[in-house]
Amino acid sequence: MTLTFTFQLTCPTLLLCFLLLVGCANDHKKPAPLFGSSKSSANHPAVPLLNYSVVKAYPHDTTVFTQGLLVHEGHLYESTGSPEYLPHSRSMIGVVNLETGTLEVKAELDRQTYFGEGIAVLHGKMYQLTYLTNAGFVYDLPSFKKTGQFTFPSKEGWGMTTDGTHLIMSDGTNRLTYLNPTTFKAEKYLAVTEGTNALENLNELEYINGYLYANVYTTNTIVKIDPATGKVVAKLDLSSLKKDAKAKQPRALELNGIAYDDATDKIYVTGKLWPHLYEIKFPH
């Protein structure tokens, strides 16, 4: 399927981005193993690619290592990590100013102890995962007063979202864990597959109109997952956005971050150290 990629911008550098071949820098996590092929077979047809277009590009802070993105009550929240090779990076949560790209910091972790990961909002509280310390934090909204800390059953914390009942987290495998938001016990697991293969390295998550969407770590792909079966039913290839980001900011890493505003039906995506946050449109 041909990918539709339409910019509603006049900046000349956008036209140059498609001419550049770029490499992918290393992250703090392990390299991704190969995952399910999109080749079709008699029993397992290829997963369809979703066409998308870019509605608008907004400025984004190129110093932030994006780990989570969500919209809640009209505010766009971003969580960030702090890899050792980026000594000035910070593990924090803040509100994104779409006009300037600045992040108004609301909470910050000690980078010597914690590496910030995904976030989710449920019942007036924000929940935050950390990477290797098996710790999560709870904040009241909108004050961001820290009201609790929890542990989770996975060895690593990556992305997080909610279906309105559970906190749903990824841990770098093909398994998503549904946590009780009060006890933080795992109430069920969802194994994600593409065709007949386990789809590893599921990362940042979003829940849109009854489906789970996940960034696949080290790639510029977002997959659409049926939560009833765990099957990948469609995917987005956002490599062109990565090329555009890399053309403007050579340090830009992979795509990571998808946020849905159910009040306006807008979808935003960005990546680690990217110079832009993009509003995109696709069938959902």
Secondary structure as UniProt FT lines:
FT   HELIX           12..16
FT   HELIX           17..19
FT   STRAND          53..59
FT   TURN            62..63
FT   STRAND          65..72
FT   TURN            73..74
FT   STRAND          75..81
FT   TURN            84..85
FT   TURN            87..88
FT   STRAND          92..96
FT   TURN            98..100
FT   STRAND          103..108
FT   TURN            111..113
FT   STRAND          116..122
FT   TURN            123..124
FT   STRAND          125..130
FT   STRAND          135..140
FT   TURN            141..143
FT   STRAND          146..151
FT   STRAND          160..162
FT   STRAND          167..170
FT   STRAND          175..179
FT   TURN            181..183
FT   STRAND          186..191
FT   STRAND          193..194
FT   TURN            195..196
FT   STRAND          197..198
FT   STRAND          202..208
FT   TURN            209..210
FT   STRAND          211..216
FT   TURN            217..218
FT   STRAND          221..225
FT   TURN            227..229
FT   STRAND          231..237
FT   HELIX           239..248
FT   TURN            250..251
FT   STRAND          255..261
FT   TURN            262..265
FT   STRAND          266..271
FT   TURN            272..273
FT   STRAND          276..281
//
